[in-house]
Amino acid sequence: FSRPEDPTTHPLSEIFSCLEPELRAFLDVCNQVHPFGCLQVLVTLSDSIFEMWGSSSAPPSSFLNTVLGNVLLLAKSSFNKCIVALCKEIEEVKVPSRMKGGLLPSVSCFEEFVAFSEEVFRTARRRGELDRAHLRLASSVFSSINSLSSANLKVDTDMVMMENFHHIHCFLCQKKIHCLEDKKREAKQRYSKHMEKYVIRHLGQPLEKLNHFFEGVKARLAQGVKEEEVSFQLAYSKQELRKVLEKYPGKEVRRALETLYRKIHKCLSPEENLLPVVWHTMEQQFIRQYQEFEELIQRCYEGSGIAMDFTVEDLLSYFNSITLSN
């Protein structure tokens, strides 16, 4: 059965005919005072109407419900326009080509909105609009970071992407927003992926010539050359391998690792505190690379007595002493 219409609706509409225009004007002022001003209006109106609709003394057709309902629709429209504009701003933000790393403007913008909106919605009864907005903005900021791969930056792109995805992951861990759990996991996957690419790109530098030599050996094996025949290839003979290994005594490897550490330290932003993580990953990958070289020597130069001048234990000692001395 439908509720009877409130008999006061019509006279109140005549007496307070200016109320809705005034509320609409107030919403416009809120939007002008603060770019996210519509959020507070949206929460206040939503909660007020929710309380009234749950009350038997305030039928849905009442004057106040009608006025507030109309203004709520306008507040939702303002909120949606705000989110569309913010997504556009995030996606189209220009990154300076001389950027030296650190936080991207799009990430700061996303973080600012999330922090502000979560505070406004902290006691809200419903947050469906906000959750949808968070997901749209998160997708936009992820697209903004991914677009760096085609940008002409003066710094390592993977490093910048790694730092920004790491920052988003830490921020979302702190905020614990249920609707962004999937985005939090995605941010972690992406920063791990770009860290791996960054590490691998720098991995060959300490043992550059040795790395180049064994890349050639692997290429020959991939072409079908038998393991026992690799050493008969002029460029990959035992003599050539010994020449390359002579360039990398243990003390030279340690010096090269120190240079690499200083380079990584200089490039990474101290705010993100990623240096220990990157250096540990570098250590793991470097030892894996060493073991691969060692295996190739055993497979393709068996019985030659050829070996690298340093061991895995030496490498662990180099990495540990470099970490402690810095």
Legacy VTK file of the C-alpha trace (Angstrom):
# vtk DataFile Version 3.0
C-alpha trace
ASCII
DATASET POLYDATA
POINTS 326 float
0.000 0.000 0.000
1.333 3.442 -0.870
1.638 6.056 1.807
-0.695 9.088 1.552
0.961 12.249 0.323
2.066 14.621 3.041
-0.631 17.386 3.151
2.036 19.971 3.984
3.968 19.351 0.768
2.127 21.872 -1.423
1.996 24.808 1.034
5.645 24.253 1.980
6.601 24.249 -1.691
5.012 27.703 -2.057
6.432 29.137 1.152
9.970 27.790 0.614
10.110 27.992 -3.165
13.565 29.578 -2.917
15.045 26.698 -0.872
16.062 24.431 -3.751
17.647 27.261 -5.829
19.526 28.349 -2.685
20.812 24.836 -2.081
21.858 24.554 -5.716
23.705 27.856 -5.413
25.350 26.613 -2.204
26.584 23.506 -4.040
28.070 25.741 -6.751
29.913 27.739 -4.079
31.255 24.536 -2.500
32.587 23.432 -5.905
34.281 26.796 -6.390
35.850 26.937 -2.913
37.443 23.472 -3.161
37.809 21.167 -6.187
36.454 18.287 -4.083
33.797 20.386 -2.310
30.951 18.331 -3.751
32.097 15.304 -1.691
31.024 16.761 1.651
27.667 17.860 0.220
27.151 14.405 -1.297
27.827 12.620 2.009
25.667 14.987 4.075
22.692 14.789 1.704
22.954 11.017 1.263
22.990 10.420 5.011
20.114 12.867 5.637
17.890 11.310 2.997
18.800 7.802 4.157
17.669 8.692 7.684
14.426 10.295 6.487
13.495 7.442 4.172
13.923 5.091 7.078
11.472 7.110 9.156
7.729 6.377 9.015
6.975 10.019 9.851
8.623 11.282 6.653
6.948 9.815 3.542
9.018 9.813 0.349
6.763 12.448 -1.190
7.414 14.987 1.561
8.559 18.435 0.554
11.974 18.194 2.194
12.691 14.789 0.698
11.822 16.037 -2.755
14.055 19.109 -2.463
16.977 17.199 -0.954
16.550 14.393 -3.485
16.834 16.859 -6.364
19.914 18.506 -4.856
21.411 15.057 -4.174
21.078 14.199 -7.870
22.865 17.459 -8.674
25.601 16.675 -6.114
26.088 13.231 -7.684
26.314 14.856 -11.106
28.914 17.341 -9.781
30.847 14.487 -8.189
30.876 12.483 -11.442
32.068 15.540 -13.381
34.810 16.041 -10.786
35.975 12.427 -11.213
35.907 12.615 -15.021
37.975 15.825 -14.926
40.400 14.317 -12.411
40.861 11.154 -14.509
41.553 13.326 -17.558
44.061 15.421 -15.598
45.856 12.304 -14.336
46.019 10.641 -17.758
47.146 13.765 -19.611
49.682 15.130 -17.118
52.982 15.905 -18.834
56.141 14.398 -17.373
59.237 16.591 -17.868
61.856 14.844 -20.045
64.541 15.976 -17.569
62.748 14.315 -14.658
65.270 12.702 -12.299
62.915 10.152 -10.771
60.686 10.316 -7.734
56.933 10.622 -7.456
54.910 11.461 -10.566
52.373 14.331 -10.388
49.582 11.882 -11.317
50.402 9.674 -8.304
50.411 12.677 -5.952
47.040 13.763 -7.374
45.543 10.281 -6.844
46.929 10.095 -3.319
45.581 13.534 -2.417
42.066 12.668 -3.596
41.981 9.283 -1.866
43.210 10.718 1.445
40.717 13.613 1.329
37.728 11.540 0.214
38.355 8.767 2.744
38.324 11.337 5.525
35.061 12.859 4.237
33.407 9.447 3.828
34.796 8.094 7.115
31.360 8.056 8.821
29.199 7.858 5.677
26.433 5.238 5.663
26.965 4.437 1.982
30.052 4.776 -0.196
29.113 3.180 -3.533
29.875 6.351 -5.522
33.258 6.735 -3.830
34.285 3.115 -4.446
33.469 3.432 -8.147
35.409 6.702 -8.274
38.439 5.114 -6.573
38.514 2.318 -9.158
38.274 4.763 -12.082
41.034 6.949 -10.675
43.273 3.966 -9.895
42.937 2.754 -13.491
43.819 6.254 -14.730
46.920 6.554 -12.545
48.091 3.074 -13.595
47.668 4.114 -17.257
49.607 7.298 -16.532
52.551 5.333 -15.113
52.448 2.778 -17.937
52.603 5.576 -20.518
56.163 6.304 -19.309
57.356 3.303 -21.325
56.948 5.394 -24.476
58.207 8.653 -22.918
61.625 10.030 -23.784
63.003 10.343 -20.257
66.592 11.126 -19.332
66.456 8.569 -16.514
65.808 4.828 -16.430
62.078 4.389 -17.143
61.828 1.092 -15.272
63.301 2.761 -12.201
60.645 5.531 -12.249
57.820 3.033 -12.847
59.150 0.766 -10.100
59.277 3.622 -7.581
55.781 4.903 -8.393
54.068 1.511 -8.322
55.899 0.774 -5.074
54.645 4.057 -3.622
51.042 3.277 -4.611
51.311 -0.201 -3.107
52.596 1.173 0.218
49.920 3.891 0.226
47.097 1.383 -0.383
48.515 -0.956 2.282
48.294 1.929 4.720
44.749 2.982 3.719
43.236 -0.543 3.652
40.465 0.323 1.183
38.478 -2.814 0.394
37.514 -1.895 -3.179
41.183 -1.263 -4.066
42.562 -4.594 -2.825
42.969 -5.888 -6.396
44.713 -2.650 -7.413
47.035 -2.986 -4.412
48.049 -6.474 -5.535
48.453 -5.269 -9.122
50.689 -2.402 -7.973
52.908 -4.891 -6.129
53.153 -7.141 -9.198
54.042 -4.191 -11.401
56.684 -2.722 -9.150
58.259 -6.194 -8.789
58.230 -6.634 -12.572
59.895 -3.267 -13.218
62.426 -3.844 -10.446
63.393 -7.144 -12.080
63.793 -5.414 -15.466
65.831 -2.629 -13.857
68.115 -5.123 -12.096
68.615 -7.275 -15.193
69.480 -4.194 -17.267
72.255 -3.290 -14.824
73.309 -6.852 -14.111
75.719 -7.119 -17.026
77.721 -4.008 -16.095
80.095 -5.435 -13.439
81.042 -8.411 -15.687
80.247 -6.829 -19.031
82.793 -8.642 -21.236
82.214 -11.973 -19.475
78.452 -11.532 -19.846
78.889 -10.747 -23.552
81.100 -13.830 -24.022
78.607 -16.243 -22.471
75.672 -14.655 -24.297
77.573 -15.662 -27.441
78.078 -19.195 -26.114
74.336 -19.513 -25.389
73.554 -18.224 -28.872
75.772 -20.914 -30.438
74.084 -23.623 -28.369
70.683 -22.298 -29.435
71.799 -22.534 -33.072
72.502 -26.243 -32.600
76.254 -26.272 -31.949
77.098 -29.206 -29.648
78.462 -28.389 -26.195
81.770 -30.173 -26.811
82.262 -28.238 -30.077
81.749 -24.735 -28.696
85.411 -24.419 -27.668
86.438 -25.055 -31.278
84.660 -21.885 -32.376
87.388 -19.261 -32.826
85.599 -16.516 -30.867
84.711 -18.927 -28.019
87.876 -20.988 -27.701
89.469 -21.879 -24.374
92.147 -19.284 -25.026
89.540 -16.549 -25.580
87.663 -17.561 -22.433
90.886 -17.389 -20.376
91.568 -13.898 -21.779
88.131 -12.696 -20.683
88.380 -14.321 -17.238
91.745 -12.663 -16.653
89.986 -9.290 -16.800
87.874 -10.203 -13.761
89.964 -11.064 -10.720
88.038 -10.933 -7.457
89.231 -7.440 -6.486
88.095 -6.074 -9.889
84.649 -7.610 -9.451
84.338 -6.037 -6.010
85.357 -2.653 -7.404
82.782 -2.981 -10.209
80.063 -3.861 -7.690
80.955 -0.809 -5.591
80.596 1.387 -8.683
77.227 -0.194 -9.439
76.045 0.360 -5.852
76.956 4.057 -6.004
75.136 4.429 -9.313
71.948 2.796 -7.999
72.167 4.834 -4.777
72.430 8.051 -6.777
69.456 7.238 -9.034
66.920 5.916 -6.516
64.768 8.320 -4.508
65.637 8.100 -0.794
61.960 8.665 0.108
60.917 5.278 -1.268
63.704 3.415 0.614
64.021 0.882 -2.211
67.820 0.674 -2.213
68.064 -2.323 0.216
65.406 -4.231 -1.763
66.979 -3.492 -5.155
70.485 -4.321 -3.885
69.317 -7.623 -2.402
67.582 -8.507 -5.699
70.769 -7.540 -7.528
72.735 -9.908 -5.266
70.365 -12.810 -5.953
70.400 -12.238 -9.706
74.163 -11.774 -9.777
74.745 -15.094 -7.988
72.265 -16.766 -10.334
74.221 -15.341 -13.271
77.504 -16.558 -11.770
76.080 -20.070 -11.390
74.902 -19.992 -14.993
78.428 -19.021 -16.183
79.899 -21.767 -14.027
77.505 -24.328 -15.517
78.352 -23.237 -19.079
82.088 -23.639 -18.341
81.479 -27.157 -17.025
79.298 -28.085 -19.991
81.304 -26.529 -22.844
84.863 -26.485 -21.463
84.860 -29.697 -19.441
88.273 -30.900 -18.295
89.997 -27.640 -19.262
90.631 -26.600 -15.665
89.208 -23.159 -16.458
87.438 -21.467 -13.550
86.493 -17.961 -12.445
88.808 -16.229 -9.984
86.036 -15.794 -7.374
83.428 -18.048 -5.756
79.820 -17.633 -4.627
81.129 -17.169 -1.077
83.368 -14.351 -2.336
80.378 -12.670 -4.023
78.292 -12.882 -0.846
81.194 -11.322 1.038
81.511 -8.492 -1.546
77.815 -7.645 -1.388
77.729 -7.786 2.408
80.793 -5.581 2.889
79.503 -3.006 0.354
76.160 -2.860 2.185
77.816 -2.445 5.595
80.264 0.214 4.382
77.421 2.351 3.013
LINES 1 327
326 0 1 2 3 4 5 6 7 8 9 10 11 12 13 14 15 16 17 18 19 20 21 22 23 24 25 26 27 28 29 30 31 32 33 34 35 36 37 38 39 40 41 42 43 44 45 46 47 48 49 50 51 52 53 54 55 56 57 58 59 60 61 62 63 64 65 66 67 68 69 70 71 72 73 74 75 76 77 78 79 80 81 82 83 84 85 86 87 88 89 90 91 92 93 94 95 96 97 98 99 100 101 102 103 104 105 106 107 108 109 110 111 112 113 114 115 116 117 118 119 120 121 122 123 124 125 126 127 128 129 130 131 132 133 134 135 136 137 138 139 140 141 142 143 144 145 146 147 148 149 150 151 152 153 154 155 156 157 158 159 160 161 162 163 164 165 166 167 168 169 170 171 172 173 174 175 176 177 178 179 180 181 182 183 184 185 186 187 188 189 190 191 192 193 194 195 196 197 198 199 200 201 202 203 204 205 206 207 208 209 210 211 212 213 214 215 216 217 218 219 220 221 222 223 224 225 226 227 228 229 230 231 232 233 234 235 236 237 238 239 240 241 242 243 244 245 246 247 248 249 250 251 252 253 254 255 256 257 258 259 260 261 262 263 264 265 266 267 268 269 270 271 272 273 274 275 276 277 278 279 280 281 282 283 284 285 286 287 288 289 290 291 292 293 294 295 296 297 298 299 300 301 302 303 304 305 306 307 308 309 310 311 312 313 314 315 316 317 318 319 320 321 322 323 324 325
